[in-house]
Amino acid sequence: MENKREKFLRVFANVPEDLRRNIIAVVEGKTYTWNTAFLEIKDKTELGKKILKTIENTKII
């Protein structure tokens, strides 16, 4: 079974460059784009975990 992080990275790879500047999540009142989310999730930061949970809850992944 694929974990959330791997699933996000796979989906991110298929998002067109132009769309990566779009907001994908709002965590604690701050907005995050696909690009920012990618960096945080790739580096396994605490913020990345929160972003990942948010995008999973909104059924983006």
PDBQT receptor file of N, H, CA, C and O in Angstrom, charges set to zero:
ATOM      1  N   MET A   1       0.849  -1.197   0.000  1.00  0.00    +0.000 N 
ATOM      2  CA  MET A   1       0.000   0.000   0.000  1.00  0.00    +0.000 C 
ATOM      3  C   MET A   1       0.887   1.249   0.000  1.00  0.00    +0.000 C 
ATOM      4  O   MET A   1       1.871   1.336   0.734  1.00  0.00    +0.000 OA
ATOM      5  N   GLU A   2       0.521   2.179  -0.815  1.00  0.00    +0.000 N 
ATOM      6  H   GLU A   2      -0.279   2.109  -1.412  1.00  0.00    +0.000 HD
ATOM      7  CA  GLU A   2       1.289   3.396  -0.981  1.00  0.00    +0.000 C 
ATOM      8  C   GLU A   2       1.010   4.353   0.181  1.00  0.00    +0.000 C 
ATOM      9  O   GLU A   2      -0.144   4.574   0.549  1.00  0.00    +0.000 OA
ATOM     10  N   ASN A   3       2.083   4.921   0.757  1.00  0.00    +0.000 N 
ATOM     11  H   ASN A   3       3.020   4.741   0.458  1.00  0.00    +0.000 HD
ATOM     12  CA  ASN A   3       1.820   5.866   1.842  1.00  0.00    +0.000 C 
ATOM     13  C   ASN A   3       1.500   7.248   1.282  1.00  0.00    +0.000 C 
ATOM     14  O   ASN A   3       1.699   7.514   0.096  1.00  0.00    +0.000 OA
ATOM     15  N   LYS A   4       1.001   8.120   2.151  1.00  0.00    +0.000 N 
ATOM     16  H   LYS A   4       0.839   7.904   3.114  1.00  0.00    +0.000 HD
ATOM     17  CA  LYS A   4       0.538   9.446   1.724  1.00  0.00    +0.000 C 
ATOM     18  C   LYS A   4       1.643  10.258   1.063  1.00  0.00    +0.000 C 
ATOM     19  O   LYS A   4       1.412  10.924   0.054  1.00  0.00    +0.000 OA
ATOM     20  N   ARG A   5       2.824  10.203   1.622  1.00  0.00    +0.000 N 
ATOM     21  H   ARG A   5       3.011   9.662   2.442  1.00  0.00    +0.000 HD
ATOM     22  CA  ARG A   5       3.939  10.975   1.085  1.00  0.00    +0.000 C 
ATOM     23  C   ARG A   5       4.278  10.524  -0.336  1.00  0.00    +0.000 C 
ATOM     24  O   ARG A   5       4.425  11.353  -1.235  1.00  0.00    +0.000 OA
ATOM     25  N   GLU A   6       4.399   9.238  -0.534  1.00  0.00    +0.000 N 
ATOM     26  H   GLU A   6       4.280   8.565   0.196  1.00  0.00    +0.000 HD
ATOM     27  CA  GLU A   6       4.706   8.696  -1.860  1.00  0.00    +0.000 C 
ATOM     28  C   GLU A   6       3.610   9.055  -2.863  1.00  0.00    +0.000 C 
ATOM     29  O   GLU A   6       3.892   9.390  -4.013  1.00  0.00    +0.000 OA
ATOM     30  N   LYS A   7       2.368   8.981  -2.414  1.00  0.00    +0.000 N 
ATOM     31  H   LYS A   7       2.139   8.708  -1.480  1.00  0.00    +0.000 HD
ATOM     32  CA  LYS A   7       1.251   9.310  -3.293  1.00  0.00    +0.000 C 
ATOM     33  C   LYS A   7       1.325  10.780  -3.702  1.00  0.00    +0.000 C 
ATOM     34  O   LYS A   7       1.139  11.106  -4.874  1.00  0.00    +0.000 OA
ATOM     35  N   PHE A   8       1.596  11.671  -2.738  1.00  0.00    +0.000 N 
ATOM     36  H   PHE A   8       1.747  11.405  -1.786  1.00  0.00    +0.000 HD
ATOM     37  CA  PHE A   8       1.724  13.091  -3.066  1.00  0.00    +0.000 C 
ATOM     38  C   PHE A   8       2.837  13.311  -4.080  1.00  0.00    +0.000 C 
ATOM     39  O   PHE A   8       2.641  14.028  -5.062  1.00  0.00    +0.000 OA
ATOM     40  N   LEU A   9       3.994  12.710  -3.862  1.00  0.00    +0.000 N 
ATOM     41  H   LEU A   9       4.153  12.128  -3.065  1.00  0.00    +0.000 HD
ATOM     42  CA  LEU A   9       5.130  12.905  -4.767  1.00  0.00    +0.000 C 
ATOM     43  C   LEU A   9       4.803  12.415  -6.178  1.00  0.00    +0.000 C 
ATOM     44  O   LEU A   9       5.229  13.019  -7.162  1.00  0.00    +0.000 OA
ATOM     45  N   ARG A  10       4.057  11.336  -6.271  1.00  0.00    +0.000 N 
ATOM     46  H   ARG A  10       3.711  10.846  -5.471  1.00  0.00    +0.000 HD
ATOM     47  CA  ARG A  10       3.655  10.819  -7.582  1.00  0.00    +0.000 C 
ATOM     48  C   ARG A  10       2.684  11.779  -8.263  1.00  0.00    +0.000 C 
ATOM     49  O   ARG A  10       2.819  12.068  -9.453  1.00  0.00    +0.000 OA
ATOM     50  N   VAL A  11       1.701  12.274  -7.502  1.00  0.00    +0.000 N 
ATOM     51  H   VAL A  11       1.592  12.040  -6.536  1.00  0.00    +0.000 HD
ATOM     52  CA  VAL A  11       0.731  13.220  -8.057  1.00  0.00    +0.000 C 
ATOM     53  C   VAL A  11       1.438  14.510  -8.458  1.00  0.00    +0.000 C 
ATOM     54  O   VAL A  11       1.171  15.055  -9.528  1.00  0.00    +0.000 OA
ATOM     55  N   PHE A  12       2.329  14.997  -7.614  1.00  0.00    +0.000 N 
ATOM     56  H   PHE A  12       2.546  14.554  -6.744  1.00  0.00    +0.000 HD
ATOM     57  CA  PHE A  12       3.059  16.234  -7.896  1.00  0.00    +0.000 C 
ATOM     58  C   PHE A  12       3.815  16.145  -9.220  1.00  0.00    +0.000 C 
ATOM     59  O   PHE A  12       3.848  17.105  -9.990  1.00  0.00    +0.000 OA
ATOM     60  N   ALA A  13       4.408  15.012  -9.473  1.00  0.00    +0.000 N 
ATOM     61  H   ALA A  13       4.382  14.232  -8.847  1.00  0.00    +0.000 HD
ATOM     62  CA  ALA A  13       5.176  14.823 -10.708  1.00  0.00    +0.000 C 
ATOM     63  C   ALA A  13       4.305  14.978 -11.948  1.00  0.00    +0.000 C 
ATOM     64  O   ALA A  13       4.815  15.292 -13.024  1.00  0.00    +0.000 OA
ATOM     65  N   ASN A  14       3.010  14.765 -11.814  1.00  0.00    +0.000 N 
ATOM     66  H   ASN A  14       2.596  14.511 -10.940  1.00  0.00    +0.000 HD
ATOM     67  CA  ASN A  14       2.088  14.866 -12.944  1.00  0.00    +0.000 C 
ATOM     68  C   ASN A  14       1.352  16.202 -13.030  1.00  0.00    +0.000 C 
ATOM     69  O   ASN A  14       0.576  16.428 -13.958  1.00  0.00    +0.000 OA
ATOM     70  N   VAL A  15       1.596  17.087 -12.060  1.00  0.00    +0.000 N 
ATOM     71  H   VAL A  15       2.227  16.903 -11.306  1.00  0.00    +0.000 HD
ATOM     72  CA  VAL A  15       0.953  18.405 -12.085  1.00  0.00    +0.000 C 
ATOM     73  C   VAL A  15       1.740  19.292 -13.052  1.00  0.00    +0.000 C 
ATOM     74  O   VAL A  15       2.957  19.418 -12.918  1.00  0.00    +0.000 OA
ATOM     75  N   PRO A  16       1.066  19.905 -14.020  1.00  0.00    +0.000 N 
ATOM     76  CA  PRO A  16       1.764  20.785 -14.963  1.00  0.00    +0.000 C 
ATOM     77  C   PRO A  16       2.457  21.951 -14.250  1.00  0.00    +0.000 C 
ATOM     78  O   PRO A  16       1.962  22.458 -13.243  1.00  0.00    +0.000 OA
ATOM     79  N   GLU A  17       3.602  22.364 -14.782  1.00  0.00    +0.000 N 
ATOM     80  H   GLU A  17       4.004  21.952 -15.600  1.00  0.00    +0.000 HD
ATOM     81  CA  GLU A  17       4.396  23.448 -14.190  1.00  0.00    +0.000 C 
ATOM     82  C   GLU A  17       3.549  24.681 -13.887  1.00  0.00    +0.000 C 
ATOM     83  O   GLU A  17       3.687  25.277 -12.819  1.00  0.00    +0.000 OA
ATOM     84  N   ASP A  18       2.682  25.065 -14.808  1.00  0.00    +0.000 N 
ATOM     85  H   ASP A  18       2.571  24.581 -15.676  1.00  0.00    +0.000 HD
ATOM     86  CA  ASP A  18       1.868  26.263 -14.630  1.00  0.00    +0.000 C 
ATOM     87  C   ASP A  18       0.946  26.183 -13.418  1.00  0.00    +0.000 C 
ATOM     88  O   ASP A  18       0.645  27.206 -12.804  1.00  0.00    +0.000 OA
ATOM     89  N   LEU A  19       0.503  25.002 -13.073  1.00  0.00    +0.000 N 
ATOM     90  H   LEU A  19       0.747  24.170 -13.572  1.00  0.00    +0.000 HD
ATOM     91  CA  LEU A  19      -0.422  24.836 -11.948  1.00  0.00    +0.000 C 
ATOM     92  C   LEU A  19       0.286  24.730 -10.604  1.00  0.00    +0.000 C 
ATOM     93  O   LEU A  19      -0.361  24.840  -9.562  1.00  0.00    +0.000 OA
ATOM     94  N   ARG A  20       1.568  24.524 -10.602  1.00  0.00    +0.000 N 
ATOM     95  H   ARG A  20       2.094  24.434 -11.448  1.00  0.00    +0.000 HD
ATOM     96  CA  ARG A  20       2.306  24.339  -9.351  1.00  0.00    +0.000 C 
ATOM     97  C   ARG A  20       2.393  25.606  -8.511  1.00  0.00    +0.000 C 
ATOM     98  O   ARG A  20       2.778  25.551  -7.343  1.00  0.00    +0.000 OA
ATOM     99  N   ARG A  21       2.040  26.740  -9.093  1.00  0.00    +0.000 N 
ATOM    100  H   ARG A  21       1.727  26.785 -10.041  1.00  0.00    +0.000 HD
ATOM    101  CA  ARG A  21       2.011  27.997  -8.322  1.00  0.00    +0.000 C 
ATOM    102  C   ARG A  21       0.662  28.218  -7.648  1.00  0.00    +0.000 C 
ATOM    103  O   ARG A  21       0.491  29.175  -6.893  1.00  0.00    +0.000 OA
ATOM    104  N   ASN A  22      -0.283  27.345  -7.916  1.00  0.00    +0.000 N 
ATOM    105  H   ASN A  22      -0.144  26.568  -8.529  1.00  0.00    +0.000 HD
ATOM    106  CA  ASN A  22      -1.614  27.454  -7.315  1.00  0.00    +0.000 C 
ATOM    107  C   ASN A  22      -1.602  26.954  -5.877  1.00  0.00    +0.000 C 
ATOM    108  O   ASN A  22      -0.832  26.064  -5.515  1.00  0.00    +0.000 OA
ATOM    109  N   ILE A  23      -2.457  27.536  -5.085  1.00  0.00    +0.000 N 
ATOM    110  H   ILE A  23      -3.082  28.258  -5.380  1.00  0.00    +0.000 HD
ATOM    111  CA  ILE A  23      -2.568  27.138  -3.675  1.00  0.00    +0.000 C 
ATOM    112  C   ILE A  23      -3.215  25.761  -3.591  1.00  0.00    +0.000 C 
ATOM    113  O   ILE A  23      -4.224  25.478  -4.238  1.00  0.00    +0.000 OA
ATOM    114  N   ILE A  24      -2.599  24.919  -2.772  1.00  0.00    +0.000 N 
ATOM    115  H   ILE A  24      -1.780  25.149  -2.247  1.00  0.00    +0.000 HD
ATOM    116  CA  ILE A  24      -3.108  23.561  -2.582  1.00  0.00    +0.000 C 
ATOM    117  C   ILE A  24      -3.613  23.347  -1.158  1.00  0.00    +0.000 C 
ATOM    118  O   ILE A  24      -4.458  22.482  -0.924  1.00  0.00    +0.000 OA
ATOM    119  N   ALA A  25      -3.097  24.136  -0.197  1.00  0.00    +0.000 N 
ATOM    120  H   ALA A  25      -2.412  24.839  -0.388  1.00  0.00    +0.000 HD
ATOM    121  CA  ALA A  25      -3.490  23.912   1.199  1.00  0.00    +0.000 C 
ATOM    122  C   ALA A  25      -3.409  25.201   2.004  1.00  0.00    +0.000 C 
ATOM    123  O   ALA A  25      -2.633  26.108   1.703  1.00  0.00    +0.000 OA
ATOM    124  N   VAL A  26      -4.244  25.247   3.044  1.00  0.00    +0.000 N 
ATOM    125  H   VAL A  26      -4.875  24.510   3.290  1.00  0.00    +0.000 HD
ATOM    126  CA  VAL A  26      -4.180  26.318   4.032  1.00  0.00    +0.000 C 
ATOM    127  C   VAL A  26      -3.973  25.633   5.380  1.00  0.00    +0.000 C 
ATOM    128  O   VAL A  26      -4.795  24.833   5.826  1.00  0.00    +0.000 OA
ATOM    129  N   VAL A  27      -2.857  25.969   6.012  1.00  0.00    +0.000 N 
ATOM    130  H   VAL A  27      -2.189  26.619   5.650  1.00  0.00    +0.000 HD
ATOM    131  CA  VAL A  27      -2.521  25.369   7.305  1.00  0.00    +0.000 C 
ATOM    132  C   VAL A  27      -2.255  26.509   8.278  1.00  0.00    +0.000 C 
ATOM    133  O   VAL A  27      -1.392  27.354   8.042  1.00  0.00    +0.000 OA
ATOM    134  N   GLU A  28      -2.998  26.522   9.362  1.00  0.00    +0.000 N 
ATOM    135  H   GLU A  28      -3.699  25.836   9.555  1.00  0.00    +0.000 HD
ATOM    136  CA  GLU A  28      -2.859  27.550  10.394  1.00  0.00    +0.000 C 
ATOM    137  C   GLU A  28      -2.930  28.954   9.798  1.00  0.00    +0.000 C 
ATOM    138  O   GLU A  28      -2.170  29.842  10.182  1.00  0.00    +0.000 OA
ATOM    139  N   GLY A  29      -3.850  29.140   8.858  1.00  0.00    +0.000 N 
ATOM    140  H   GLY A  29      -4.467  28.418   8.545  1.00  0.00    +0.000 HD
ATOM    141  CA  GLY A  29      -4.077  30.448   8.270  1.00  0.00    +0.000 C 
ATOM    142  C   GLY A  29      -3.105  30.872   7.190  1.00  0.00    +0.000 C 
ATOM    143  O   GLY A  29      -3.233  31.969   6.646  1.00  0.00    +0.000 OA
ATOM    144  N   LYS A  30      -2.131  30.029   6.864  1.00  0.00    +0.000 N 
ATOM    145  H   LYS A  30      -2.027  29.138   7.306  1.00  0.00    +0.000 HD
ATOM    146  CA  LYS A  30      -1.156  30.341   5.820  1.00  0.00    +0.000 C 
ATOM    147  C   LYS A  30      -1.409  29.453   4.608  1.00  0.00    +0.000 C 
ATOM    148  O   LYS A  30      -1.771  28.284   4.738  1.00  0.00    +0.000 OA
ATOM    149  N   THR A  31      -1.208  30.034   3.425  1.00  0.00    +0.000 N 
ATOM    150  H   THR A  31      -0.914  30.984   3.320  1.00  0.00    +0.000 HD
ATOM    151  CA  THR A  31      -1.446  29.286   2.194  1.00  0.00    +0.000 C 
ATOM    152  C   THR A  31      -0.152  28.679   1.666  1.00  0.00    +0.000 C 
ATOM    153  O   THR A  31       0.931  29.238   1.835  1.00  0.00    +0.000 OA
ATOM    154  N   TYR A  32      -0.290  27.519   1.022  1.00  0.00    +0.000 N 
ATOM    155  H   TYR A  32      -1.171  27.065   0.885  1.00  0.00    +0.000 HD
ATOM    156  CA  TYR A  32       0.858  26.804   0.478  1.00  0.00    +0.000 C 
ATOM    157  C   TYR A  32       0.551  26.330  -0.936  1.00  0.00    +0.000 C 
ATOM    158  O   TYR A  32      -0.510  25.768  -1.205  1.00  0.00    +0.000 OA
ATOM    159  N   THR A  33       1.495  26.568  -1.826  1.00  0.00    +0.000 N 
ATOM    160  H   THR A  33       2.358  27.025  -1.608  1.00  0.00    +0.000 HD
ATOM    161  CA  THR A  33       1.355  26.144  -3.220  1.00  0.00    +0.000 C 
ATOM    162  C   THR A  33       1.847  24.708  -3.363  1.00  0.00    +0.000 C 
ATOM    163  O   THR A  33       2.407  24.125  -2.435  1.00  0.00    +0.000 OA
ATOM    164  N   TRP A  34       1.620  24.156  -4.551  1.00  0.00    +0.000 N 
ATOM    165  H   TRP A  34       1.165  24.630  -5.305  1.00  0.00    +0.000 HD
ATOM    166  CA  TRP A  34       2.150  22.823  -4.850  1.00  0.00    +0.000 C 
ATOM    167  C   TRP A  34       3.660  22.801  -4.624  1.00  0.00    +0.000 C 
ATOM    168  O   TRP A  34       4.187  21.858  -4.033  1.00  0.00    +0.000 OA
ATOM    169  N   ASN A  35       4.359  23.840  -5.095  1.00  0.00    +0.000 N 
ATOM    170  H   ASN A  35       3.932  24.605  -5.575  1.00  0.00    +0.000 HD
ATOM    171  CA  ASN A  35       5.824  23.874  -4.982  1.00  0.00    +0.000 C 
ATOM    172  C   ASN A  35       6.277  23.900  -3.527  1.00  0.00    +0.000 C 
ATOM    173  O   ASN A  35       7.179  23.157  -3.142  1.00  0.00    +0.000 OA
ATOM    174  N   THR A  36       5.655  24.749  -2.725  1.00  0.00    +0.000 N 
ATOM    175  H   THR A  36       4.922  25.352  -3.038  1.00  0.00    +0.000 HD
ATOM    176  CA  THR A  36       6.018  24.827  -1.315  1.00  0.00    +0.000 C 
ATOM    177  C   THR A  36       5.694  23.520  -0.605  1.00  0.00    +0.000 C 
ATOM    178  O   THR A  36       6.491  23.020   0.188  1.00  0.00    +0.000 OA
ATOM    179  N   ALA A  37       4.525  22.976  -0.895  1.00  0.00    +0.000 N 
ATOM    180  H   ALA A  37       3.877  23.383  -1.540  1.00  0.00    +0.000 HD
ATOM    181  CA  ALA A  37       4.133  21.705  -0.292  1.00  0.00    +0.000 C 
ATOM    182  C   ALA A  37       5.142  20.617  -0.655  1.00  0.00    +0.000 C 
ATOM    183  O   ALA A  37       5.533  19.816   0.194  1.00  0.00    +0.000 OA
ATOM    184  N   PHE A  38       5.557  20.593  -1.910  1.00  0.00    +0.000 N 
ATOM    185  H   PHE A  38       5.239  21.243  -2.600  1.00  0.00    +0.000 HD
ATOM    186  CA  PHE A  38       6.528  19.599  -2.354  1.00  0.00    +0.000 C 
ATOM    187  C   PHE A  38       7.810  19.673  -1.521  1.00  0.00    +0.000 C 
ATOM    188  O   PHE A  38       8.302  18.652  -1.041  1.00  0.00    +0.000 OA
ATOM    189  N   LEU A  39       8.344  20.876  -1.353  1.00  0.00    +0.000 N 
ATOM    190  H   LEU A  39       7.944  21.706  -1.743  1.00  0.00    +0.000 HD
ATOM    191  CA  LEU A  39       9.594  21.033  -0.595  1.00  0.00    +0.000 C 
ATOM    192  C   LEU A  39       9.443  20.578   0.851  1.00  0.00    +0.000 C 
ATOM    193  O   LEU A  39      10.312  19.888   1.384  1.00  0.00    +0.000 OA
ATOM    194  N   GLU A  40       8.340  20.964   1.483  1.00  0.00    +0.000 N 
ATOM    195  H   GLU A  40       7.634  21.525   1.050  1.00  0.00    +0.000 HD
ATOM    196  CA  GLU A  40       8.118  20.586   2.881  1.00  0.00    +0.000 C 
ATOM    197  C   GLU A  40       7.899  19.081   3.030  1.00  0.00    +0.000 C 
ATOM    198  O   GLU A  40       8.438  18.461   3.946  1.00  0.00    +0.000 OA
ATOM    199  N   ILE A  41       7.118  18.502   2.140  1.00  0.00    +0.000 N 
ATOM    200  H   ILE A  41       6.680  19.006   1.396  1.00  0.00    +0.000 HD
ATOM    201  CA  ILE A  41       6.819  17.069   2.220  1.00  0.00    +0.000 C 
ATOM    202  C   ILE A  41       8.052  16.243   1.860  1.00  0.00    +0.000 C 
ATOM    203  O   ILE A  41       8.334  15.230   2.501  1.00  0.00    +0.000 OA
ATOM    204  N   LYS A  42       8.778  16.672   0.845  1.00  0.00    +0.000 N 
ATOM    205  H   LYS A  42       8.549  17.495   0.324  1.00  0.00    +0.000 HD
ATOM    206  CA  LYS A  42       9.991  15.955   0.440  1.00  0.00    +0.000 C 
ATOM    207  C   LYS A  42      11.005  15.905   1.582  1.00  0.00    +0.000 C 
ATOM    208  O   LYS A  42      11.662  14.888   1.803  1.00  0.00    +0.000 OA
ATOM    209  N   ASP A  43      11.119  17.033   2.309  1.00  0.00    +0.000 N 
ATOM    210  H   ASP A  43      10.585  17.859   2.130  1.00  0.00    +0.000 HD
ATOM    211  CA  ASP A  43      12.091  17.121   3.408  1.00  0.00    +0.000 C 
ATOM    212  C   ASP A  43      11.571  16.554   4.725  1.00  0.00    +0.000 C 
ATOM    213  O   ASP A  43      12.275  16.563   5.734  1.00  0.00    +0.000 OA
ATOM    214  N   LYS A  44      10.331  16.060   4.708  1.00  0.00    +0.000 N 
ATOM    215  H   LYS A  44       9.759  16.053   3.888  1.00  0.00    +0.000 HD
ATOM    216  CA  LYS A  44       9.721  15.415   5.878  1.00  0.00    +0.000 C 
ATOM    217  C   LYS A  44       9.671  16.333   7.101  1.00  0.00    +0.000 C 
ATOM    218  O   LYS A  44       9.935  15.894   8.221  1.00  0.00    +0.000 OA
ATOM    219  N   THR A  45       9.332  17.605   6.887  1.00  0.00    +0.000 N 
ATOM    220  H   THR A  45       9.117  17.962   5.978  1.00  0.00    +0.000 HD
ATOM    221  CA  THR A  45       9.231  18.550   7.995  1.00  0.00    +0.000 C 
ATOM    222  C   THR A  45       7.896  18.395   8.714  1.00  0.00    +0.000 C 
ATOM    223  O   THR A  45       6.977  17.750   8.209  1.00  0.00    +0.000 OA
ATOM    224  N   GLU A  46       7.802  18.991   9.895  1.00  0.00    +0.000 N 
ATOM    225  H   GLU A  46       8.549  19.514  10.305  1.00  0.00    +0.000 HD
ATOM    226  CA  GLU A  46       6.539  18.977  10.631  1.00  0.00    +0.000 C 
ATOM    227  C   GLU A  46       5.459  19.708   9.831  1.00  0.00    +0.000 C 
ATOM    228  O   GLU A  46       4.312  19.264   9.772  1.00  0.00    +0.000 OA
ATOM    229  N   LEU A  47       5.831  20.824   9.222  1.00  0.00    +0.000 N 
ATOM    230  H   LEU A  47       6.763  21.185   9.271  1.00  0.00    +0.000 HD
ATOM    231  CA  LEU A  47       4.886  21.551   8.384  1.00  0.00    +0.000 C 
ATOM    232  C   LEU A  47       4.441  20.676   7.214  1.00  0.00    +0.000 C 
ATOM    233  O   LEU A  47       3.267  20.675   6.846  1.00  0.00    +0.000 OA
ATOM    234  N   GLY A  48       5.371  19.942   6.639  1.00  0.00    +0.000 N 
ATOM    235  H   GLY A  48       6.325  19.943   6.938  1.00  0.00    +0.000 HD
ATOM    236  CA  GLY A  48       5.042  19.041   5.542  1.00  0.00    +0.000 C 
ATOM    237  C   GLY A  48       4.010  18.006   5.951  1.00  0.00    +0.000 C 
ATOM    238  O   GLY A  48       3.124  17.662   5.168  1.00  0.00    +0.000 OA
ATOM    239  N   LYS A  49       4.121  17.512   7.167  1.00  0.00    +0.000 N 
ATOM    240  H   LYS A  49       4.840  17.792   7.803  1.00  0.00    +0.000 HD
ATOM    241  CA  LYS A  49       3.150  16.532   7.669  1.00  0.00    +0.000 C 
ATOM    242  C   LYS A  49       1.765  17.160   7.793  1.00  0.00    +0.000 C 
ATOM    243  O   LYS A  49       0.758  16.521   7.486  1.00  0.00    +0.000 OA
ATOM    244  N   LYS A  50       1.719  18.419   8.245  1.00  0.00    +0.000 N 
ATOM    245  H   LYS A  50       2.537  18.937   8.494  1.00  0.00    +0.000 HD
ATOM    246  CA  LYS A  50       0.440  19.116   8.374  1.00  0.00    +0.000 C 
ATOM    247  C   LYS A  50      -0.166  19.381   6.994  1.00  0.00    +0.000 C 
ATOM    248  O   LYS A  50      -1.367  19.202   6.793  1.00  0.00    +0.000 OA
ATOM    249  N   ILE A  51       0.667  19.804   6.053  1.00  0.00    +0.000 N 
ATOM    250  H   ILE A  51       1.643  19.949   6.216  1.00  0.00    +0.000 HD
ATOM    251  CA  ILE A  51       0.191  20.047   4.691  1.00  0.00    +0.000 C 
ATOM    252  C   ILE A  51      -0.343  18.750   4.099  1.00  0.00    +0.000 C 
ATOM    253  O   ILE A  51      -1.413  18.731   3.490  1.00  0.00    +0.000 OA
ATOM    254  N   LEU A  52       0.395  17.685   4.276  1.00  0.00    +0.000 N 
ATOM    255  H   LEU A  52       1.264  17.701   4.771  1.00  0.00    +0.000 HD
ATOM    256  CA  LEU A  52      -0.009  16.389   3.740  1.00  0.00    +0.000 C 
ATOM    257  C   LEU A  52      -1.361  15.956   4.308  1.00  0.00    +0.000 C 
ATOM    258  O   LEU A  52      -2.218  15.460   3.576  1.00  0.00    +0.000 OA
ATOM    259  N   LYS A  53      -1.544  16.143   5.605  1.00  0.00    +0.000 N 
ATOM    260  H   LYS A  53      -0.848  16.546   6.199  1.00  0.00    +0.000 HD
ATOM    261  CA  LYS A  53      -2.816  15.787   6.224  1.00  0.00    +0.000 C 
ATOM    262  C   LYS A  53      -3.950  16.639   5.658  1.00  0.00    +0.000 C 
ATOM    263  O   LYS A  53      -5.043  16.132   5.405  1.00  0.00    +0.000 OA
ATOM    264  N   THR A  54      -3.692  17.926   5.462  1.00  0.00    +0.000 N 
ATOM    265  H   THR A  54      -2.805  18.337   5.667  1.00  0.00    +0.000 HD
ATOM    266  CA  THR A  54      -4.707  18.826   4.911  1.00  0.00    +0.000 C 
ATOM    267  C   THR A  54      -5.114  18.413   3.502  1.00  0.00    +0.000 C 
ATOM    268  O   THR A  54      -6.303  18.350   3.192  1.00  0.00    +0.000 OA
ATOM    269  N   ILE A  55      -4.137  18.133   2.652  1.00  0.00    +0.000 N 
ATOM    270  H   ILE A  55      -3.171  18.184   2.904  1.00  0.00    +0.000 HD
ATOM    271  CA  ILE A  55      -4.483  17.783   1.267  1.00  0.00    +0.000 C 
ATOM    272  C   ILE A  55      -5.117  16.397   1.175  1.00  0.00    +0.000 C 
ATOM    273  O   ILE A  55      -5.891  16.120   0.259  1.00  0.00    +0.000 OA
ATOM    274  N   GLU A  56      -4.792  15.547   2.111  1.00  0.00    +0.000 N 
ATOM    275  H   GLU A  56      -4.164  15.772   2.856  1.00  0.00    +0.000 HD
ATOM    276  CA  GLU A  56      -5.465  14.238   2.144  1.00  0.00    +0.000 C 
ATOM    277  C   GLU A  56      -6.923  14.408   2.556  1.00  0.00    +0.000 C 
ATOM    278  O   GLU A  56      -7.812  13.773   1.988  1.00  0.00    +0.000 OA
ATOM    279  N   ASN A  57      -7.166  15.263   3.541  1.00  0.00    +0.000 N 
ATOM    280  H   ASN A  57      -6.444  15.778   4.002  1.00  0.00    +0.000 HD
ATOM    281  CA  ASN A  57      -8.538  15.495   4.018  1.00  0.00    +0.000 C 
ATOM    282  C   ASN A  57      -9.409  16.152   2.955  1.00  0.00    +0.000 C 
ATOM    283  O   ASN A  57     -10.625  15.963   2.948  1.00  0.00    +0.000 OA
ATOM    284  N   THR A  58      -8.804  16.916   2.064  1.00  0.00    +0.000 N 
ATOM    285  H   THR A  58      -7.816  17.069   2.069  1.00  0.00    +0.000 HD
ATOM    286  CA  THR A  58      -9.578  17.566   0.995  1.00  0.00    +0.000 C 
ATOM    287  C   THR A  58      -9.654  16.694  -0.256  1.00  0.00    +0.000 C 
ATOM    288  O   THR A  58     -10.169  17.121  -1.290  1.00  0.00    +0.000 OA
ATOM    289  N   LYS A  59      -9.142  15.479  -0.156  1.00  0.00    +0.000 N 
ATOM    290  H   LYS A  59      -8.724  15.132   0.684  1.00  0.00    +0.000 HD
ATOM    291  CA  LYS A  59      -9.214  14.483  -1.239  1.00  0.00    +0.000 C 
ATOM    292  C   LYS A  59      -8.419  14.873  -2.484  1.00  0.00    +0.000 C 
ATOM    293  O   LYS A  59      -8.717  14.416  -3.588  1.00  0.00    +0.000 OA
ATOM    294  N   ILE A  60      -7.399  15.725  -2.296  1.00  0.00    +0.000 N 
ATOM    295  H   ILE A  60      -7.157  16.096  -1.400  1.00  0.00    +0.000 HD
ATOM    296  CA  ILE A  60      -6.529  16.062  -3.429  1.00  0.00    +0.000 C 
ATOM    297  C   ILE A  60      -5.652  14.854  -3.771  1.00  0.00    +0.000 C 
ATOM    298  O   ILE A  60      -5.335  14.603  -4.934  1.00  0.00    +0.000 OA
ATOM    299  N   ILE A  61      -5.277  14.126  -2.741  1.00  0.00    +0.000 N 
ATOM    300  H   ILE A  61      -5.534  14.330  -1.796  1.00  0.00    +0.000 HD
ATOM    301  CA  ILE A  61      -4.537  12.880  -2.981  1.00  0.00    +0.000 C 
ATOM    302  C   ILE A  61      -5.302  11.733  -2.370  1.00  0.00    +0.000 C 
ATOM    303  O   ILE A  61      -4.864  10.585  -2.452  1.00  0.00    +0.000 OA
TER     304      ILE A  61
